Amino acid sequence: FAPQGQNWSLAPMIPQALAARGFRPLAEILRAQLRFAGLLRIDHILGFERAFWVPGDGPGAYVAMPKPALLAVARIEAARAGAVIVGEDLGVIPEGLRADLAASGILGCRLAMFDPCPEDWPEAVMASFGTHDLPPFAGWRQGTDIDWHARLGHVAPGRLAELRRGRADAVADLARRAGGEDVEALHGYLAATPARLVALQIEDLLGRTDQANLPGTVDTHPNWRRRIGPGSARLAQEPMLSRAAAAMRRSGRQGAGAVPTGPLKKGADPPANACRATVTIPVSASAGGSLRLPGQGTSQVTSGGNAMAKGKPEDDRIQEAAYHIWNREGRPEGKAEEHWFRAIEELQRATETGMPARAKPARKKTTAKPKKD
């Protein structure tokens, strides 16, 4: 994404301070976002495990983060809001992170731009062509991102011919696998993957060539400043949007609004087509209805779109703590904020001790009976 590296110029969260506050800062951030969305994609979720800090002009180093507790807080807040969380697990990621995300019910990401074998993708992911940090489909085919990197000196001039040949080969290969060169063939290709969700980028629907953000740039590329085209009122009338929806339907996918939103019965699995619910981003405002945590003995977290990954909380002590806290407290509507944050503070203690925060059973009172003569 950025061969020269990136400096985000952001102040990182100090892990010790985060734990000392019961992980409240993260919970508040997630809660604020989930007020407005039924699906939240966390960019660079690698930061739940480690973050690269650069002190001043120093060389920098990775700082470990309390991953189990952060994942548990994300799981609780997703359940609290009835939302689905997707973690961007692309690029250089530590071994085991994807398995940890899946165990937490957080969906991963897979990109058709880079992965030529979508039939091998796991189900618990969101499929898309690219991301906001990559060129849209039309721009990728034309190599506009290569032109930008060349213009900004990110690649040596001697490598440009090689990069363009490689891109031409990749474009031809994807067209062969998708059965066509146009964006409709791409959308049908994505819809046929095993992924539980499919994200269709608005730039692809409108045929745009410029990417929203070029990593590693600040003022040398118009990041997040280009107008995308029609307003939201006109967007629903765009013919390409209707054609994309038709491609999803032909593949057996249906939007979250067509999926039942009631809670699952104990031990029940969602309908097969519901597990393949489709999300268009940012066209769709929400991924589905209310989320429920099934009763004791089951471990699936599901939404109205039945999109959350299946996880086994007992596989991780902190995840087990989150599961038992949620089961004990129930849904927190109508309860004071402080009451719910006390549950999150239990995760802090669970992190420190390595033991799950279970509800202690009440002890039975006993009275000594006098002995009979």
Long-range contacts (C-beta under 8 A, 24 or more apart in sequence): 1-91, 1-133, 1-134, 1-215, 1-216, 2-154, 2-215, 2-216, 3-149, 3-154, 3-155, 3-216, 4-154, 4-216, 5-216, 6-215, 6-216, 7-54, 12-51, 12-53, 12-63, 13-51, 13-65, 15-63, 15-64, 15-65, 15-66, 18-66, 19-66, 19-69, 19-348, 19-351, 19-352, 20-348, 22-341, 22-344, 22-345, 22-347, 22-348, 23-66, 23-69, 23-70, 23-73, 23-344, 23-347, 23-348, 24-341, 24-344, 26-70, 26-73, 26-74, 27-73, 27-76, 27-77, 27-341, 27-344, 30-73, 30-74, 30-77, 30-78, 30-81, 31-77, 31-80, 31-81, 34-77, 34-78, 34-80, 34-81, 34-83, 35-81, 37-83, 37-285, 37-286, 37-287, 38-82, 38-83, 38-84, 38-256, 38-285, 38-286, 38-287, 38-288, 38-289, 38-303, 38-304, 38-305, 39-83, 39-84, 39-85, 39-86, 39-197, 39-279, 39-281, 39-284, 39-286, 39-287, 39-307, 40-78, 40-83, 40-84, 40-85, 40-86, 41-85, 41-86, 41-87, 41-88, 41-109, 41-126, 41-281, 42-74, 42-85, 42-86, 42-87, 42-88, 42-106, 43-88, 44-88, 45-87, 45-88, 45-89, 45-97, 45-101, 45-106, 46-89, 46-91, 46-92, 46-93, 46-94, 46-97, 48-74, 48-87, 49-94, 49-97, 49-100, 50-94, 66-351, 67-97, 67-100, 68-100, 68-316, 68-317, 68-318, 68-319, 68-351, 69-318, 69-347, 69-348, 69-350, 69-351, 71-100, 71-101, 71-104, 71-106, 71-318, 71-319, 72-104, 72-318, 72-319, 72-321, 72-322, 72-347, 73-322, 73-344, 73-347, 74-104, 74-106, 75-104, 75-105, 75-106, 75-301, 75-319, 75-322, 76-322, 76-325, 76-326, 76-343, 76-344, 76-347, 78-105, 78-106, 78-291, 78-301, 78-308, 79-291, 79-293, 79-301, 79-326, 80-331, 80-332, 80-340, 81-291, 82-289, 82-290, 82-291, 82-303, 82-304, 83-287, 83-291, 83-303, 84-197, 84-287, 84-288, 84-291, 84-303, 84-305, 84-307, 84-308, 85-308, 86-126, 86-197, 88-131, 90-131, 100-316, 101-309, 102-309, 102-310, 102-311, 103-311, 103-312, 103-313, 103-315, 103-316, 103-319, 104-309, 104-311, 104-319, 105-301, 105-308, 105-309, 105-310, 105-311, 106-309, 107-196, 107-197, 107-307, 107-308, 107-309, 110-193, 110-195, 112-174, 112-186, 112-189, 112-190, 112-193, 113-140, 116-173, 116-174, 116-177, 118-189, 118-190, 118-192, 118-193, 118-194, 118-195, 119-193, 119-194, 121-193, 121-194, 121-195, 122-194, 123-194, 123-195, 123-196, 123-275, 124-196, 124-309, 124-310, 125-195, 125-196, 125-197, 126-195, 126-196, 126-197, 126-198, 126-199, 126-279, 127-190, 127-193, 127-195, 127-197, 127-198, 127-199, 128-190, 128-198, 128-199, 128-200, 128-201, 128-281, 129-186, 129-190, 129-201, 129-204, 130-201, 130-211, 132-211, 132-212, 132-213, 133-211, 133-213, 133-214, 133-215, 134-211, 135-209, 135-210, 135-211, 136-201, 136-203, 136-204, 136-208, 136-209, 136-210, 136-211, 137-183, 137-186, 137-201, 137-203, 137-204, 138-183, 138-203, 138-204, 138-207, 138-208, 138-209, 139-203, 139-208, 139-209, 139-210, 139-211, 140-167, 140-171, 141-171, 141-181, 142-209, 143-167, 144-209, 144-210, 144-211, 145-211, 145-214, 148-214, 148-221, 152-217, 152-220, 152-221, 154-216, 183-207, 183-240, 184-243, 184-244, 184-247, 187-243, 187-244, 187-247, 187-248, 188-247, 188-250, 188-251, 191-247, 191-248, 191-250, 191-251, 191-253, 191-278, 192-251, 196-275, 196-276, 196-277, 196-307, 196-309, 197-277, 197-278, 197-279, 197-287, 197-305, 197-307, 198-248, 198-253, 198-278, 198-279, 198-280, 199-279, 199-280, 199-281, 200-244, 200-280, 200-281, 200-283, 201-281, 202-228, 202-235, 202-281, 202-282, 202-283, 203-228, 205-238, 205-240, 205-241, 205-244, 205-283, 206-230, 206-238, 206-240, 207-240, 235-283, 236-283, 241-280, 241-283, 244-280, 245-280, 248-278, 252-276, 253-277, 253-278, 254-278, 255-284, 256-284, 256-286, 256-287, 256-288, 256-289, 256-303, 256-304, 256-305, 256-307, 257-288, 259-288, 259-289, 259-304, 259-305, 259-306, 260-304, 261-288, 261-289, 261-290, 261-304, 263-290, 263-292, 263-294, 264-292, 264-294, 264-298, 264-300, 264-302, 266-294, 266-295, 266-297, 266-298, 267-294, 267-297, 267-298, 268-294, 269-300, 270-302, 270-306, 271-306, 274-305, 274-306, 275-306, 275-307, 277-305, 277-306, 277-307, 279-305, 279-307, 293-323, 293-326, 293-327, 296-327, 299-323, 317-350, 317-354, 317-355, 317-356, 318-347, 318-350, 318-351, 318-356, 320-356, 321-346, 321-347, 321-350, 321-355, 321-356, 321-357, 321-358, 322-347, 324-356, 324-357, 324-358, 324-359, 325-357, 328-359
